[in-house]
């Protein structure tokens, strides 16, 4: 009697009580941690600002809002293009995915360029740096940390684009594209808060 080979295990997608994949839940947990990080730093900024007798400190003026407003429109527009890129991927419309994802990446790079331009202006013309006091330290720390996250997001989107071009991510494999979309919306939301704190609030 010939021995029969054991049946190979059948691999299924991991199921959870939420109906979401474990990978997507992991991304959400990561974003919650990032929210806690930015939340604690924003609370610190608000505490310092509230405790200061004069804000901005003597010798400094409020941040100009014109360029940051344009930058905000650019970043929020990239959030819109990212949303529709993901929706196009879900429908299998690959041409729209390519165009919208590339546009999202370009808008993200433009936003970073605008932030670098603002930094150069503040350092060279306003003589404001991270080392001169709490006013510069809080501004450069929070906006710089956000800029690092946007840079990481752009790299993430480039990796996603190359994966889509290779056929790795399709409408049947959406976890990574969904994670990239959530992350990009996160950096959008954080910037809206920072924009309101540094550029719109009355001293």
C-alpha positions as CSV (number, residue, x, y, z in Angstrom):
1,X,0.0,0.0,0.0
2,X,1.6,3.2,-1.1
3,X,1.9,6.0,1.4
4,X,0.0,9.1,0.5
5,X,1.8,12.5,0.8
6,X,0.3,14.8,3.4
7,X,-1.9,17.5,2.1
8,X,-0.2,20.9,1.7
9,X,-1.6,23.6,3.9
10,X,-3.9,26.1,2.3
11,X,-3.0,29.7,2.9
12,X,-5.8,32.1,3.6
13,X,-5.7,35.8,4.4
14,X,-5.6,36.4,8.1
15,X,-9.0,37.2,9.5
16,X,-9.6,39.5,12.4
17,X,-12.7,40.5,14.3
18,X,-12.6,43.9,12.5
19,X,-12.6,42.3,9.1
20,X,-9.3,44.1,8.3
21,X,-6.1,42.4,7.5
22,X,-3.4,42.2,10.2
23,X,-1.1,44.3,8.0
24,X,-3.6,47.1,7.7
25,X,-4.3,47.0,11.5
26,X,-0.5,47.2,12.0
27,X,-0.3,50.4,9.8
28,X,-3.2,51.9,11.8
29,X,-1.4,51.2,15.1
30,X,1.7,52.8,13.6
31,X,-0.3,55.9,12.7
32,X,-1.8,56.1,16.2
33,X,1.8,56.1,17.6
34,X,2.7,58.9,15.2
35,X,-0.4,60.9,16.3
36,X,0.8,60.5,19.9
37,X,4.2,61.8,19.0
38,X,3.0,64.8,17.2
39,X,0.3,65.4,19.9
40,X,2.8,65.5,22.7
41,X,5.0,67.9,20.8
42,X,2.1,70.1,19.9
43,X,1.0,70.1,23.6
44,X,4.5,71.1,24.5
45,X,4.5,74.0,22.0
46,X,1.1,75.2,23.3
47,X,2.3,75.0,26.9
48,X,5.5,77.0,26.2
49,X,3.5,79.5,24.2
50,X,0.9,79.9,27.0
51,X,3.6,80.3,29.7
52,X,5.6,82.9,27.7
53,X,4.9,86.5,28.8
54,X,5.2,87.7,25.1
55,X,4.8,85.6,22.0
56,X,6.6,85.9,19.6
57,X,9.5,86.9,21.8
58,X,10.9,90.4,21.5
59,X,13.0,90.7,18.4
60,X,10.9,88.3,16.3
61,X,7.7,88.7,14.4
62,X,4.9,86.3,13.5
63,X,5.5,83.9,10.6
64,X,4.4,85.1,7.2
65,X,1.5,83.0,6.0
66,X,1.6,83.6,2.2
67,X,4.0,80.9,1.1
68,X,2.7,78.4,3.7
69,X,-0.8,78.9,2.4
70,X,0.3,78.0,-1.1
71,X,2.2,75.0,0.3
72,X,-0.9,74.0,2.2
73,X,-3.1,74.0,-1.0
74,X,-0.4,72.0,-2.7
75,X,-0.2,69.3,0.0
76,X,-4.0,69.1,0.4
77,X,-4.3,68.7,-3.4
78,X,-1.8,65.8,-3.2
79,X,-4.2,64.2,-0.7
80,X,-7.0,64.5,-3.2
81,X,-4.9,62.9,-6.0
82,X,-3.7,60.2,-3.7
83,X,-7.3,59.3,-2.8
84,X,-8.4,59.1,-6.4
85,X,-5.3,57.1,-7.3
86,X,-6.2,54.5,-4.7
87,X,-9.8,54.4,-6.0
88,X,-8.6,54.0,-9.5
89,X,-6.5,51.1,-8.4
90,X,-9.5,49.5,-6.8
91,X,-11.3,49.7,-10.1
92,X,-8.3,48.4,-12.0
93,X,-7.9,51.6,-14.0
94,X,-4.1,51.5,-14.2
95,X,-3.6,54.4,-16.5
96,X,-5.3,56.8,-14.0
97,X,-3.3,55.2,-11.2
98,X,0.0,56.0,-12.9
99,X,-1.0,59.6,-13.7
100,X,-2.5,60.4,-10.3
101,X,0.3,58.7,-8.3
102,X,3.0,60.5,-10.2
103,X,1.1,63.8,-9.7
104,X,0.9,63.1,-6.0
105,X,4.6,62.5,-5.8
106,X,5.3,65.7,-7.8
107,X,3.1,67.8,-5.5
108,X,4.8,66.3,-2.4
109,X,8.2,67.3,-3.8
110,X,7.0,70.8,-4.6
111,X,5.7,71.1,-1.0
112,X,9.1,70.0,0.4
113,X,10.8,72.6,-2.0
114,X,8.5,75.3,-0.6
115,X,9.4,74.3,3.0
116,X,13.2,74.4,2.2
117,X,12.7,77.9,0.6
118,X,10.9,79.1,3.7
119,X,13.6,77.8,5.9
120,X,16.3,79.5,3.9
121,X,14.4,82.8,4.1
122,X,13.9,82.6,7.8
123,X,17.6,81.7,8.4
124,X,19.1,84.3,6.0
125,X,16.7,87.2,6.3
126,X,15.0,86.8,9.7
127,X,18.1,85.2,11.4
128,X,15.8,82.6,13.0
129,X,17.4,79.2,13.7
130,X,16.7,76.3,15.9
131,X,19.5,77.4,18.2
132,X,18.4,80.9,19.0
133,X,15.6,80.2,21.4
134,X,12.4,78.4,22.1
135,X,10.6,80.3,19.3
136,X,12.8,78.9,16.6
137,X,13.3,75.5,18.3
138,X,9.6,74.7,18.4
139,X,8.9,75.9,14.9
140,X,11.8,74.0,13.2
141,X,11.3,70.9,15.4
142,X,7.6,70.5,14.5
143,X,7.7,71.6,10.9
144,X,11.0,69.8,10.3
145,X,9.6,66.5,11.8
146,X,6.6,66.8,9.5
147,X,8.9,67.5,6.6
148,X,10.8,64.3,7.4
149,X,7.5,62.4,7.4
150,X,6.6,63.9,4.0
151,X,10.0,62.9,2.7
152,X,9.4,59.3,3.9
153,X,5.9,59.4,2.3
154,X,7.4,60.5,-1.1
155,X,9.9,57.6,-0.9
156,X,7.0,55.2,0.1
157,X,5.0,56.4,-2.9
158,X,8.0,56.0,-5.3
159,X,8.3,52.4,-4.1
160,X,4.6,51.9,-4.5
161,X,4.8,53.3,-8.0
162,X,7.6,50.9,-9.0
163,X,5.6,48.0,-7.5
164,X,2.5,48.9,-9.5
165,X,4.6,49.3,-12.7
166,X,5.9,45.7,-12.1
167,X,2.4,44.4,-11.5
168,X,3.0,43.7,-7.8
169,X,0.1,45.8,-6.6
170,X,-3.3,45.4,-8.3
171,X,-6.9,45.6,-7.3
172,X,-6.5,42.1,-5.8
173,X,-3.5,43.2,-3.6
174,X,-4.4,46.5,-2.0
175,X,-2.9,46.4,1.4
176,X,0.3,48.3,0.7
177,X,-1.5,50.9,-1.5
178,X,-4.1,51.4,1.2
179,X,-1.4,51.8,3.8
180,X,0.3,54.4,1.6
181,X,-3.0,56.3,1.2
182,X,-3.7,56.3,4.9
183,X,-0.1,57.6,5.6
184,X,-0.4,60.4,3.1
185,X,-3.7,61.5,4.5
186,X,-2.0,61.5,8.0
187,X,0.7,63.9,6.9
188,X,-1.9,66.1,5.3
189,X,-3.9,66.2,8.5
190,X,-0.8,67.0,10.7
191,X,0.2,69.8,8.4
192,X,-3.3,71.4,8.7
193,X,-2.9,71.5,12.5
194,X,0.7,72.9,12.3
195,X,-0.4,75.5,9.7
196,X,-3.2,76.7,12.0
197,X,-0.8,76.8,15.0
198,X,2.1,78.7,13.5
199,X,0.5,80.8,10.8
200,X,-3.2,81.5,11.6
201,X,-3.4,81.8,15.4
202,X,-3.3,85.3,16.8
203,X,-0.3,85.8,19.2
